[in-house]
Amino acid sequence: MARDPERAARWWAFLAEHNLEALGGSIRSGIASGRIEPGAGENLLAYLRRGLGALHTYLRLREAGHSPQMAPRGSGAIEHAVDLVVARRFKRQGMRAWSREGADNLLALRTLAMDPQAWRAWWGDAAW
């Protein structure tokens, strides 16, 4: 598909307005006219449907004046947090035999420990 700035602007407006029906219609029109490969068009629409919530969160944060770092577009920050909280803990020497239940319990505690207010709310007076 050739680059089309006007179409890109229309599609962006459809996304910003939560108008996936109009976006889908535009993509299907491009497929019918041969401007968009059928598989690519349907894959794009499916991808946008899955990520629409994150896209709207990003747009709201940016409109509120937050920096791009506070409105991340990718999953890198989340993947790094998972690595810190989960993967490194379970990949230590001798840590290969965790049961699913044991791992879930430990992760719940590690998640609580990362938020002092949640930790105190969970443990109450026993926390101190």
Beta strands, then each sheet from edge to edge (+ up, - down):
end
